Amino acid sequence: MRLTKQNKSFVLCAVADPEAGEVEGRYSKAYEEKMNPFSDFRSREREARRQQMNVLDRIVFEFGQFISGSQ
């Protein structure tokens, strides 16, 4: 992207750079997920619930997560 001045105002112009598009595409989703307050809240709440479990429940839960392959 490039900032250009036109008629006393600035316009943001996209530059046709395929490499920049690949890099932006690769990291934009990860950046947006990192900046999402809902996913941050969900992970904090999930960890708090996990810490409230007793040891046996936590072991069974972790084993179930490992078997199912989800997080």
N, C-alpha and C positions, 0 to 999 in steps of 0.2 A: 504494500500500500504506500501511497505517496500523497503528500499534502501539497496542493497547488493553489496559487492565488489567482482568482478570477473576479474582476469587477469589485474590488475592495472587500471580497469575502474569500474565505478559504474553503476549498472543496477537497474532499478525500477521494482520491482516484485509485482504483485497483490496478495494479501493474500485472501484466500477463507474465508472471514468473511461475512456471509449473513446479519448480522445486519448493518455492515458498508455499504454494497451495498444499503440497504433500505434507510438509512439516506442520502447517497450521491444522490440517485435517487430522493428522496423527495425534496431536496433543490437545486439540480443542475440547474433545469430549472428556478427557481426563481432567482438564482444567475446570470445566464446568461442573463436573461431579465433585471435585475438591471444594469448589466455592459454594456448593449447594448446602444451605443450612439444615435442610431436612434430612439429608443423608448423614450429616454430622450428628444431629440429634438422635437419629435412629441407631447409629453405631454406639453412641454413649449410653443410651437406654438399654440396648442389647447387652452391653458389657456389664452394666449395673445389675441387670436381671441374672446374668450368669454368675456374678459374684455373690448373689443372694442364695444361690443353690447350695445344698450340702454337697459334700465331696462325691458321694455315690451318684447323685443325680447329675453332677457335672461330668463325671466319667462317662455315664450312659449317654448324655447329650453329645459330648465330643465324639464318642464312638459312632453315634447316629449321624453326625455331620460328616464324619470321615466316610462312612459307608454310602451315604446318599450323594456325596460329592458336592454338596451345596454349602454355602456359608451364611 
